[in-house]
Amino acid sequence: ARAEFTREMGCTRAEFERWLPGATRCAQIDLAGDTHQIQIQSGIVEISVNELGPRRIASISLPVLSVSFRFIDISDDEREAFLDFFDLYTRRGGG
């Protein structure tokens, strides 16, 4: 597993900010600019967000965030558990 990576998420910054406490199991979150520092078990997860232009599909416009994760002093198992829960919490259902 990588210690740093970036992915795109289909949400607004406001939605991401609303989801973050729950997605991190109410861990302590410190904000410095666009970077959230989250204390978990043995280390820190840094999550940085950057708004990208909307993704357009025909007449539909969807918001897009670039979300970068950096894991500091976190084991592979802790990283995997964090991401599994984060992804489950932030997953959007389809219809």
N, C-alpha and C positions, 0 to 999 in steps of 0.2 A: 504494500500500500504506500502511496506517495504521501509525503509530509506537506506538500503544497500543490494546489490545483485550483483552476477556475472553471466555473460553469455558468450557463445562462439560466435564469429563472423567469418565468412568465408572470410577473407581478409588478406592482408599483413599489416604490420605496416605502410608502405609508403601510402597505399590506405587509411587507417584509418586517418592518419595525413592530407591527402588531403581533406577528407570529413569533418573533424571536424569543421572548421570554418562555413561552410554552415549548418551543422547539428545542430549547436548551435546558428544559426541566427546571426552570426558574433559577438557574445558576446566576451568580453575580456577573453583571455585564457593565463594563466601563466603556464609554464612547469617547474616541479621540478622532475628530474629523469624520471621515467616512469609514473608520475602522472600529469594530466592536471587539473588545478583549473579554473573553469569557473564561473564567476560572473553572476548570473541571478536574476532579480527582487529583492527578499528579502534575498537571500542567495547564497550559493556556491554549485556547483556540482563538486565533485572530480571524475575523470575518470582515472583509472589505467589500463595499458595494459601490457600483458605478452605474448610473442610468445610461442605457443605450437608446438609440432611436427605436421607435415602435416597429414591430413586425407586422407587415401588411399581407393579408390573404384576401384577395378580391376586395370587397368593401369593408372588411373587418380589420381593425387596428388593435393589436395586442401590445401591452407594455412589456419591456424586457430590461432586466437587471443583469449586469455582470457581477457575479458573486465569487470572490476569491477566499479560499480557506488556507490557513497556515496553522499547522499543529506543532506546538513547542513542548518538548518533554512529555509526550503522550505516546503510550505503547500502541502497537498495531491493533490490539484487541480493544483498547479504549477508543481509538479513532474509529474503528468499524462500528462499535456500539453507538457512539455519538452520531455518526452519519446515518446509520439505520434509523434511529429515532428522529433525527432532524428531517430526513427525507419523508418518513411516514407522516410526520406532523404537518409538513408544508405541502404535501401532495394535494392536488386539486382533483376532485371527482369529475368525471365526464358524464354526459347524459345519453 
